[in-house]
Amino acid sequence: MFVTKVLKLVLFMQFGLWITDANTPFRLMSAVSLRELLPEIPKDHNLSNVLLAVLYHKRGKNIKFYPITFRPRQGGVNSINFKRITKIGRQAVKDFASLKKSFS
């Protein structure tokens, strides 16, 4: 939840977009609209799913978010620690700033 809220704030600051959940793992979209936007996403970008949400919003594509719930973790441990999330986040902010101009 914390990462989602921080990401929402970063996207608002970088692109002026308030996206409900840009990092949502499940998406339904037409192949035509996806094919149109994929070339704009750098191949080596770490958060390509987030950029896809940004592009869909910027291009005025129809987006709907449906709330979902998760059961509490049944076993195992979270594989991404705070240090790694912070590193990914810093790189994402740099990447978003450099891509901001091309997404206008």
N, C-alpha and C positions, 0 to 999 in steps of 0.2 A: 504494500500500500504506500509506503514512504517513497519508494523509487518511482511509482506511478505518479504521485503528486509532484515530485521534483521534476520529472520529465515533462509533465504538463506545464509547469512554470517555465522551464527552459524553452519549450516550443513556443510559448506565448511571447517570451522575451525576444527570441530569434526571428520568428516568422509572423508574430501577431495573430496566432491561431490558438484558440482554446479547444483542444481536442480531448474528448472525454477519456479515452484510453488508447493512446497511439501505439502502445506496445502489446495490443491484444493478440493472443496467439492464434485465434481462430477467425478466419475471414471467408466470406463468400463474395466472389466478384466475377464479373464476366471476363472471359478470356480476351475479348476485344479491348476492354478498358485497361486490363493489366498489360497487354502487349503494347499499348500506346504509351504507358508510363515507365515501363521497365528500363528502356534505354537511358532514362534520366538519372537512374540510380547507379552510382559508381560500383563497379564489381567488387571492390575490396572494402566497401563500407561495412562497418561492424553492426549498425542498426538499420539495415535495409528495410525491415518491416515498419520502422518508425518513419523513415523517409517516404515510404509508400503511403502512409496515412497523411503525411504533410501534403504530398502531391495530390492525393484525392481531394483534400480540402481546398487546396489552392486552385485546382482546376474545376471546382464546382461540381464534382461528382457526387452522386447521391450516397450518403453514408448514414447508417442507423446503428446505434449501439444498444445492445440488449444486456441488462444486468444478469450476471451469472454468480453462482456461489460455489465455493469449494469446500469439501470436507477437510477437517484438520488432517495434517500429515499423519499417516498411519505407521510410518517407520522411516528409517534412514535419516539423513541430515541434508540440510541445504548445501548445494554444491558451490554456490557463489557467496563468498564472504564479503564483508564490508569494504575491505581494502581493494578487492578486485572490482566491485561495483563502482567505487570511487574512481579507479583508473579508467574504467570504461566510460564513465560519465564525463570525466575531463576530456577524453579524446572526442567524445560525441559533441561536446560544446564547441570544440575547435572545428570539427568537421561541419557542424551545422552553420557556423559563422562563415566558412569558406563556400558552402553551397547556397547560402542565402541569396546571393546575387543571381544565381542561375535559375532559382525557383520563383523569381518575381514575375 
